[in-house]
Amino acid sequence: MFPDLIKIGDFTVHTYGVLVALGLIASYITAIYFAKRENLDTKKVENIIIFAVIGGLIGARIAYVIEHHDQMKSFLDYIAIWKGGIDWFGGFIGGIITALIFIKKYNIPIWKAGDIAGISIIIGHAFGRLGCTCAGCCYGKPVPDDSIFKDLAIKFPNHPDTVAPPGIALYPTQPAEAIGNFIIFGILFLFYRNKKFDGQIFALYLIFYGFERFLLEFWRGVTPPVPYINLTWNQIITLGMVLAGIIILIIRSKRQIETV
């Protein structure tokens, strides 16, 4: 929608990059706030965040390049994340693996760290999806003329840095997910104030976001469905997220009852 925030001659500040940066800042502030509530060493938490972000960005770009290798025309295209083009699930996996390594290194309680991660990731992700809206990545399928969602459709301009097909009415997958993520953040924030056990917030994050993303995948136009099952790989992963969240809730709540 607005791929260029500032353009002076050949110098361009891309809106996507600015919003991703804002998302990282929001995630950092949230993580430090809840680390203090959990009485954790904020210096160690800061280090975990830094390395998790690096691991997440690497994982996100690798996954995107694998999925969209046909878009890579030069070496610069492989690393040009400032133009958009990162895969969220790749970032999630890369960030989680990196964070786990340093959580173990610093001897941070894993479920407390998980709760902090869950609420921090979702707020950063919300800003990231606003960035996707501006860059045109993660775009939706074309909206049929007779669809009740016709009035909600968005059209992207014919711009060299916009990934979405220009001038076509598409499902508003990016802003819809951004709004959903902000709502999930608000819900998790309320739950965090009265959480019953460590791991509860992380489990709820997996359930809420997994359910949201599973539904939105039916609108998205960038990931083809897996043959024979008519679900995308992202939907399969999100079903796994929901299941994992439910299992964590059951196991952790049972242990909480046993220790009372």
Stockholm file with secondary structure:
# STOCKHOLM 1.0

chainA/1-260         MFPDLIKIGDFTVHTYGVLVALGLIASYITAIYFAKRENLDTKKVENIIIFAVIGGLIGARIAYVIEHHDQMKSFLDYIAIWKGGIDWFGGFIGGIITALIFIKKYNIPIWKAGDIAGISIIIGHAFGRLGCTCAGCCYGKPVPDDSIFKDLAIKFPNHPDTVAPPGIALYPTQPAEAIGNFIIFGILFLFYRNKKFDGQIFALYLIFYGFERFLLEFWRGVTPPVPYINLTWNQIITLGMVLAGIIILIIRSKRQIETV
#=GR chainA/1-260 SS CCCEEEEETTEEEEHHHHHHHHHHHHHHHHHHHHHHHTTCCHHHHHHHHHHHHHHHHHHHHHHHHHHTGGGCCSHHHHHCGGGSCCCHHHHHHHHHHHHHHHHHHHTCCHHHHHHHHHHHHHHHHHHHHHHHHHHTCSCBCBCCTTCTTGGGCBCBCCCTTCCSCBTCCBCCHHHHHHHHHHHHHHHHHHHHHTCSSTTHHHHHHHHHHHHHHHHHTTTBSSSCCBTTTTBCHHHHHHHHHHHHHHHHHHHHHHHHHHHC
#=GC SS_cons         CCCEEEEETTEEEEHHHHHHHHHHHHHHHHHHHHHHHTTCCHHHHHHHHHHHHHHHHHHHHHHHHHHTGGGCCSHHHHHCGGGSCCCHHHHHHHHHHHHHHHHHHHTCCHHHHHHHHHHHHHHHHHHHHHHHHHHTCSCBCBCCTTCTTGGGCBCBCCCTTCCSCBTCCBCCHHHHHHHHHHHHHHHHHHHHHTCSSTTHHHHHHHHHHHHHHHHHTTTBSSSCCBTTTTBCHHHHHHHHHHHHHHHHHHHHHHHHHHHC
//
